[in-house]
Amino acid sequence: MQTIQILGLTCSACQKLISKKIKTIADVEAVTVELSGATAIKAQREISENEIKKVLTGTHYTVGGGK
């Protein structure tokens, strides 16, 4: 399980949109997005920050770091 921080969330629609976008990345199996921006990604491999930034392009959400 990989954890990242997404900045800019304000409501449950934000959570759903981010989850939907991250799930489009190859090998991602599940995504859990908290309103705080804490985002857990279950995938068959390590998902790079650049891959996440790419799927968030065109939105106001940004990647704030992770572990």
Backbone as a ProteinNet text record, in pm:
[ID]
protein_1_A
[PRIMARY]
MQTIQILGLTCSACQKLISKKIKTIADVEAVTVELSGATAIKAQREISENEIKKVLTGTHYTVGGGK
[TERTIARY]
86.1	0	90.2	58.7	134.7	48.1	106.6	30.9	89.3	2.4	43.8	-51.9	-14.7	-101.3	-141	-271.1	-323.1	-379	-340.2	-384.8	-494.8	-588.7	-693.1	-831.6	-848.2	-979.8	-1068.3	-1196.4	-1290.5	-1420.2	-1446.6	-1574.1	-1565.2	-1674.1	-1675.9	-1665.6	-1710.2	-1695.3	-1546.8	-1467.6	-1321.8	-1264.2	-1306	-1257.7	-1288.5	-1410.1	-1451.7	-1373.9	-1353.9	-1282.5	-1137.5	-1071.5	-931.8	-920.2	-1007.5	-1006	-1023.3	-1118.2	-1145.6	-1023.2	-959.2	-843	-723.9	-697.3	-583.4	-606.6	-730.7	-761.5	-734.3	-716.8	-685.2	-538.2	-455.4	-313.6	-301.3	-219.8	-199.8	-153.7	-208	-174.1	-232.4	-309.7	-373.9	-497.6	-506.8	-617.9	-726	-685.5	-781	-722.5	-812	-770.9	-867.8	-813.4	-895	-848.5	-941.3	-908	-985.9	-913.6	-976.4	-993.5	-1090.6	-1112.9	-991.2	-911.4	-788.3	-683.1	-706.5	-611.7	-525.5	-526.4	-450.2	-507.5	-420.9	-464.6	-384	-453.1	-388.9	-412.6	-304.4	-312.4	-263.1	-347.3	-307.4	-281.2	-158.7	-122.3	-25.4	-10.4	80.9	226.4	246.8	382.5	380.5	496.1	506.6	459.2	366.2	315.8	396.8	453.3	538.7	454.6	516.8	451.4	419.2	507.1	483.2	359.9	336.5	216.8	90.3	95.3	-20	-40.6	69	59.1	0.4	38.4	-9.8	-161.6	-216.3	-361.6	-438.9	-370.8	-436.2	-421.3	-350.2	-333.8	-470.5	-487.3	-614.7	-709.4	-668.6	-746.5	-667.1	-727.8	-654.1	-585.2	-592.2	-531.2	-381.8	-305.9	-160.8	-116.4	-2.4	55.9	142.3	116.2	186.8	292.6	322	423	362.3	442.9	391.8	502.1	470.4	570.7	549.7
-117.7	0	123.3	213.9	337	453.3	551.4	665.5	794.7	882.3	1013.4	1117.9	1243.5	1353.2	1432.6	1451	1532.3	1660	1773	1901.7	1960.4	2030.7	2100.6	2041	1936.2	1874.1	1960.1	1969.5	2045	1969	1859.6	1790.2	1645.3	1572.6	1432.1	1416	1514.4	1507.1	1509.7	1585.6	1588.8	1449.1	1385.5	1250.8	1154.3	1158.5	1067.7	1092.9	1220	1253.5	1208.3	1234.1	1193.1	1041.6	972	825.9	773.8	829.4	786.6	809.7	924.9	957	865.6	842.1	757.6	612.8	567.4	430.4	407.1	514.9	498.5	463.3	474.2	439.3	286.7	238.4	93.9	30.6	-85.5	-168.4	-119.9	-10.8	34.9	-52	-109	-197.5	-128.1	-37.5	30.5	163.1	258.5	390.6	433.2	483.8	540	684	778.1	919.6	976.9	1032	1098.2	1245.8	1312.1	1453.7	1537.7	1486.5	1555.1	1553.8	1470.6	1458	1333.6	1267	1142.9	1039.9	987.1	897.6	768.4	656.8	525.8	458.9	407	341.7	198.8	104.8	-35.8	-66.7	-108.9	-136.4	-253.2	-307.2	-419.6	-374	-241.7	-186	-48.3	10.3	145.8	244.2	331.2	431.9	559.6	614.1	732.4	858.3	954.9	1083.8	1148.8	1131.2	1188.7	1128.6	998.6	936.7	997.3	1022	1081.2	1224.8	1300	1438.2	1441.6	1346.6	1342.6	1324.3	1232	1210.4	1325.2	1405.5	1520.3	1648.4	1640.8	1756	1808.4	1938.6	1999.2	2018.4	1972.7	1995.2	2091.4	2136.7	2223	2143.1	2011.7	1927.7	1911.7	1908.6	1889.5	1779	1719.1	1616.2	1685.9	1655.1	1723.4	1640.8	1523	1436.9	1306.1	1221.6	1092.6	1006.3	879.3	784	650.5
0	0	0	-86	-102.8	-56.2	12.7	61.8	8	-40.5	-87.1	-31.3	-41.5	0.8	-122.7	-140.6	-249.5	-187.1	-241.5	-188.6	-275.8	-213.1	-286.5	-272.5	-192.1	-175.7	-85.6	-123	-40.7	-12.8	-87.6	-70.7	-118.2	-101.8	-141.6	-293.2	-369.9	-515.3	-552.7	-477.8	-498.9	-477.6	-370	-338.2	-452	-502.2	-608.9	-737.7	-771.8	-894.5	-888.5	-776.7	-762.6	-768.4	-699.3	-701.5	-844.1	-915.4	-1053.1	-1142.4	-1127.8	-1211.2	-1179.3	-1051	-1014.4	-1058.1	-1054.8	-1098.1	-1246.2	-1324.4	-1466.4	-1488.4	-1385.2	-1397.3	-1402	-1493.5	-1508.7	-1378.5	-1346.1	-1230.4	-1097.9	-1098.3	-974.5	-951.6	-832	-797.9	-716	-626.6	-539.5	-493.2	-468.6	-420.9	-311.6	-201.5	-94.6	-73.2	-88.7	-74.8	43.2	138.6	253.4	221.1	284	260.2	299.5	391.3	432.4	321.6	219.8	109.4	118.9	235.2	250.3	152.3	68.3	-37.9	-34.4	-20.9	-19.4	-153.5	-210.1	-340.3	-327.9	-366.5	-372.1	-518.4	-547.6	-686.1	-691.5	-811	-831.5	-838.2	-838.5	-844.5	-778.3	-760.1	-706	-813.1	-776.4	-868.5	-845	-952.1	-936.6	-915.6	-849.3	-828.2	-963	-1059.9	-1192.8	-1260.1	-1240.7	-1297.4	-1236.6	-1106.7	-1038.2	-1085.2	-1093.6	-1143.5	-1283.4	-1366.7	-1504.4	-1509.7	-1429.6	-1433.4	-1368.4	-1286.6	-1223.4	-1306.2	-1419.1	-1506.4	-1549.3	-1545.8	-1583.1	-1465.8	-1348.3	-1226.2	-1138	-1029.9	-937.2	-825.4	-830	-727.1	-751.6	-643.1	-653.4	-559.4	-591.2	-507	-403.6	-276.1	-168.9	-101.8	-151.8	-90.8	-47.4	9.6	54	107.4	126.9	175	108.8
[MASK]
+++++++++++++++++++++++++++++++++++++++++++++++++++++++++++++++++++

